[in-house]
Amino acid sequence: MKAVFFDMDGVLIDSEMFYMKGTFDWISKKGFNGKLEDIYKLIGTDMKGTYNLLFEMLNKKYTISEIEEENRKYFSENSINYKKILNPFVKEILLFLKENKIKTAVCSSSPKSTIEKALKECEIFEYFDLIISADEVKESKPSPDIYLKACEVLKVLPNDCYVIEDSTIGIQAGKNANIKVIALKDKRFNQDQTKADCIIESLKEMECLKL
């Protein structure tokens, strides 16, 4: 293998429950009558996709701009401690890949500023050769664009790479790019991971792969 591409939320950091509960909190105050589990459909989407789904979930009572502002306000007032939710074995596996001269990239649907902030707070920013957000490609996941761009920038072929994902949308993006996909096992959000080439319980298992 020449490169490994990581999703961020749910793979590098255990942030998804924080965002799901937070989103459920503020949209419930705006009239949403569903369950927390209904919010899980947001997992893996970019911000545009998230706002469009919330627009529908709030029965189109608010504009996309109003939803975006409410979301921004809530999470600015309820900030996340990225370092506290860094997933186990992340630093160890990144060091392992670096020692084996395997290129690494973060390919996330989160905004670029959020990705960089999270990686810096977790003290893993310097381990990555490339960071790409959904804002930098034409189509977001499940389109393969973000992973194909990583291949192009790092000058590697898709069949020389691995993608590490957790969401159904992310796994499909990797498969659409013709890259082998490893799924970090989802135990909470009912994500369909059956299309992944293999499923691992933790990132520590990557050390056993024939990289």
N, C-alpha and C positions, 0 to 999 in steps of 0.2 A: 504494500500500500504506500502511496505517495502523499496522501492527505486525508485528514478527518475533519468533517464539517459538523459543528455543534449548533443545535437550536439552543436558545438561552433559557426561557421560562419553562420550568419543569425538567430541564436537563442539567444545566449548570447551577441554577438556583431554584429552590422550591417556592416559587412566588405565586403559583396559580391560585391556591386557596385564598391567599391574602387578597388578590384582585377579585376573585369570585365573590367572596364575602363582602368586600368593600362595595363592589358594584351592586350587589343585592341590597345592601343597606341603603344606598342613596336612591336607587330607582324605586324601592318600596315606598319611600317617603314621597315619591312623585306619582304614586298611584298604581305601581305594579303589584298584581295580586298573585303571582305565581310562586313557585318554590325555589329554593337555592339551587336545586339540581337543574332547573330550567336555564340558569345562567351559564352552565357548563358548555353550552353550544358556542360560546364566545372563544373557547380555548383554541389557539392556533391561528386566529384571525388577525389581520393587521388592524390599525386603528380605524381606517375607513370602514372595513367590514364590521368592526365592533359597533361603531356608531349607527350604521345602517340596521343592524340587528336590534339595537336598543330602541331605535326609532319605531320599529315594528312592535317590540315588546311593550312599549309605552303607548301603544294604539295611536301612534302618529299625533299625539297631543302636543308634542314639542318639536321644534325644528332641529335639524342636525346640529346647527350652531349652538343652540341652547343645550343640547345633550352634551356636546363637546365641552362647553364651558362648565356645566355641572360636574362632569367627570373630572376635569382638570382641577376644579376647586376642591372636590372631595379628597383627591389623592395628594394635593399639595398640603392640605390640612391634616391628612393622615398618612404620613410618610412611611416608607418601608425601610427596614434595616437589612440591606442586601447581605452584609457579611454574616449576619446571624442565620440566614437561610441558604447559605452556600451548601450545595449537596455534598454528601460524603464522597471522598476519593477524587474530587475534581482536581485539586492541586497535584495529587500523586499521578493521575493519569496524564495530565498536561506535561509534567516533568518527564514522564516515561516517553511520551511522544517526541518531546524535544530532544531527549537523549538519543532517540532512534532516528533523528533527522526527518521526521514526518511533519509535513506542513499542517497548520491548523487554521480554521476560520470559524467565526461566529456568524451564523446566517439566521437572523431573527426577524420576526414580524414587528417587534417593538421599534419605537423611534430610535434613531442613531444616538441621540443624546442620552436616552435612558440606558441603552446598551453600554455605552462608554462609562457612564456613572456607576452602573452595577459592577462592571468588571474592575474598575479602579478601586471601588470600595472593598471588593473581595480580594484585591491584590493579585489578580490574575491577568490583568490587561496586557502585560508584556509577554505573556505566553503565546499570544495569537499573532499570526502573520497577516491576518485580514479580518475586518469587521464589515459586514454588509447588513443593512436594514431593508425592510420592504419598500421604504421610500426611494431606494436607489435602483429599483427595477420596474419594468413596465407592469408586470402582473404579480400579485402576491401569491403565497401558497394557497391552494395546491398546485399552482403553476410551477414549473421547474426553474423559472427565471433566476431566482436567487442562488440556486445551487449551480446552475450553468455559468453564471457570472463568476462565482467563486473558482470554478474550474478554469475559466478563461484568464482571470487575473493571476492565479497561482500557477498557470501553465501546466495543468495536469489533466489527464483524461478521466471521464466519469467512471470507467471501469477500474481505475487505479485509486478510487476513493471509498470512504465510508461516510454515511450520514448518521448522526445520532439524534433521534427524535423521540417524542412521547405522544404527540397528538395525531389523530387520524389525518388531519389536513397536512401536517408536516411530513408524515410518512408517505402520503400520496405524492407530495412535492418531490421527495427524494426518488421515489419509484419513477415518476414522470421524467426525471433527469437521467434515468438509467444508471443510478448509483445504488450500491448495496446499502440497505437501511438496517440499522440496529435500533430497536425500540427499547427505551428504558421503561420497564414495566409500570403501567398505570394501575394503581390500586384504589383510586378514589373517583375518577371522573368519567368512567364508562367509555373510554376511548377505544375505538376499534383498531387494534394493532396487528390484525391478522395478515396484513399485506407486507409487514416487515420481514426481512430475511431471517432475523433472529430476535429474540427478546431476552434481555438481561435483567437481573434483579437489581444490580448496582453497577456503577461505572468501574468498579474494581475488576469485574469480569473481563474488561477489555484487555487486560494484561495477558490473558490467555489466548487472545486472538493471534492468528498468524499475520501480523502486520508486515 
